[in-house]
Amino acid sequence: MILDCGGVHVLLAHLAGNVRVARFEHVTMRTVLGLVGNFGNTSKPHLHVHARRPSAAGREPFSGDPLPIRLAGPSSSATIESKGVSS
């Protein structure tokens, strides 16, 4: 799943089959996007989170440098907050 957060693109991986929102649906805080799954050669469910800003207008969403992310809240209901980083 890729989220467009005001020019910052956030990739959430390992939600396949567990997504709870429709494509292009507008979501707000506290919306359940999906459930974390256990895919590949792993012993427990996990989530990969990547945030990037495109390196230039019109470029691929993940063409820029990675951005820091802070997870806040209990592990079962963490929220993802992209910290402000100037381009």
ABEGO torsion letter per residue (X at the ends): XBBBBGGBBBBBBGABGABABBBGBBBBBGBBAEBBBBBEBBABBBBBBBBBBBABBGBBAAABBBBBBBBBEBAAABBBBBBBBBX
